[in-house]
Amino acid sequence: MKNYRVGLSYIGIIAVVLIMIPNVMYVFATPVNDVLSNNEAKFWLWKVLENIGRFGLMITLCFVVNKKPKQRNQLFNISAISTLSAYYILWLLYFKGIFNGLTLVGLAVFPTIFFILVSRKTSNIFSTLFAVMFGFFHIAITSSNFL
């Protein structure tokens, strides 16, 4: 706890913005065959826990900063860019109407991996824990709806 402070994490803000780009596009250009609009938790507690993870992740990733130096491992960067690229490709396929249950679950898996990688790169245990929480429920909800 003593290594953390409240402040702006530019890496965290950029990560959140990059993940949100397809979601913003989705609002303005909803695909004709929009099955994701039905991606809701069947049990209310799952939705609550998913949203606690989602907003906890975004807040801690953007506004909680570890005073320790960030991880300089290039593997984090390459892996994060790869998962973000896969996420964008799946969204592109979705917008073109080319998808199945596995690609829809991928839209839950890849942002989770991306956020965990960014959280680890910034040595932010709080955002890592929220990312795992968000990912678990987001993937479980999406899997239960489409697999």
Protein Blocks (a to p, Z undefined) as FASTA:
>chain_A
ZZpccdddfklmmmmmmmmmmmmmmmmmccfblmklmmccfbfklmmmmmmmmmmmmmmm
mmpccfbdcdfbfklmmmmmmmmmmmmmmmmmmmnopacfklmmmmmmmmmmmmmmmmmm
nopaklmmmmmmmmmmmmmmmmmmmZZ
